[in-house]
Amino acid sequence: MKVIWTKHSIERQKQWEIKIGVKKEDVENVLIFPEQIVSGDLDAMVAQSKFNDGLIRIPFVQQNEDRKILTVYWTSKIEKYWKETEGHK
């Protein structure tokens, strides 16, 4: 799988690296090996994993075998976005 970075997603990753230490490798690891993938807006999906007492969320679109990152952000609102499954917390 190839990770495709948009200009916007590169800028957002850099901002989050300064704020809380989210490195480019962290973003790519979450995108490739997310703890969860949930539905996003329109045709986008959101890869997310827990990080620094919050979530890294990466809205993306699937393009064949590749994933194009739309943006990157971190949130402390785990309860709002985390989807609990039966027997998993």
N, C-alpha and C positions, 0 to 999 in steps of 0.2 A: 504494500500500500504506500502510495506517495502522499505526502502532506503538502498541500498547496496553501501558501500564506498570501493573504491579500495585504495591500499596503496598510489598510486600517488595522488588521489584526496584528501586524508587526508593531505599529505604533502603540496599540493597547497593551501588548505584552511588555514592551519597554516601560510603560507607565506603571504596570503592576510589579515589575521587577524592582523598580525604585521604591514603591510603597511597601511591598511585603516579601520581595525576593522570589517572585515567580519567574523562573528562567525559561528560555526557549525550549530546553530539553524537557522541563516539567510539562509544558503545554503539549508537546508532541507525545509524551508518554501518556498523558490523560486522553488525548485524542485516539491513540492506537490501542491503549489498554485501559479504558475507562471503568470505574466501578459501576457506573450506570450510563445508559443512553436513554433519554426521554424525548418526547415530542417537543418541538419548538414552534415558532411562528412560521406560517406558510409551509414551505416544503423542507424547512430546516429541522435538523435533529440537534440535541444538545448532549455532548459528552461531558460527564462530570465526575469528579473524585474529591474526596475530603482532603483538605490541605490547610495547615496553620489555623485550626479551630474554625474553619469555614469550608467553602466549596470553590474549586476552580470550575467554571462553567465555560464550555466552548461550543457555541452554536456553529454548526457546519452543514454543508450539503455534500451528499455522496455523489461523486462523478465517476461512474463505473467502479473501478477498484480503489479510486483515490478519494480523499476527503479534503474539501476546500474550507478553510477556517474563515468564518464571517467576522467574528470578534472574539475577544478573550476577556473574561472578568472573574473577579473573586467576590464572594458574598459571605457574610456571617450568618445569613438567614437559611441555615441548613434545613430547618423544619418546613420552610416554604417550598423548597425545591426538591428535597430528597423524597423519592417514592419508595415507601416501605412495601416490601413484598411479604407474603405469608411466610412466617417463620424466620425472616431475615430483618435484622435491625442494624 
